[in-house]
Structures are given as C-alpha cells and as structure tokens.
Amino acid sequence: MKILRASYAVILLIYSVPAVLSLFDIYQGKEPNLSTEWIVVCVFFILFFGFIIVNFLGLKKEKE
C-alpha cells in the first residue's frame, strides 16, 4: 500500500506542474492553452480523488 501511495504522490506532483503554470498564466492575464491544460487538470483531479481513496482505505486497514 505504501508503494501505491508513493507512486500516486509522484504522479500527482508531475501533473500539478502544468496546473500551477496555468494558474500563473491566468494570474498574469494571459490566456492559457485550454485544449491541453484542461485535459491535464481533469486527469489531475481524477488522480487526486484516487489518492484520497487509497489513503482512506490504507488508514482504515491500519486502524483495524
């Protein structure tokens, strides 16, 4: 379970970089390239919810 958590964390870190860069573009008043960045953001949120579920199940298993 720890390997799965670590791999999810690395993947989320990689996918968070374009999301942060998109936020910087919006902050600077530039229009971000939404065709690719929305796909990255959607994948990021799907992986984020997967990470939450894996952590919740791991904590539940450790508690028992």
Secondary structure as the mmCIF struct_conf table of DSSP 4:
data_model
#
loop_
_struct_conf.conf_type_id
_struct_conf.id
_struct_conf.beg_label_comp_id
_struct_conf.beg_label_asym_id
_struct_conf.beg_label_seq_id
_struct_conf.end_label_comp_id
_struct_conf.end_label_asym_id
_struct_conf.end_label_seq_id
HELX_RH_AL_P HELX_RH_AL_P1 LYS A 2 TYR A 27
TURN_TY1_P TURN_TY1_P1 GLN A 28 GLY A 29
HELX_LH_PP_P HELX_LH_PP_P1 LYS A 30 PRO A 32
HELX_RH_AL_P HELX_RH_AL_P2 LEU A 34 LYS A 63
#
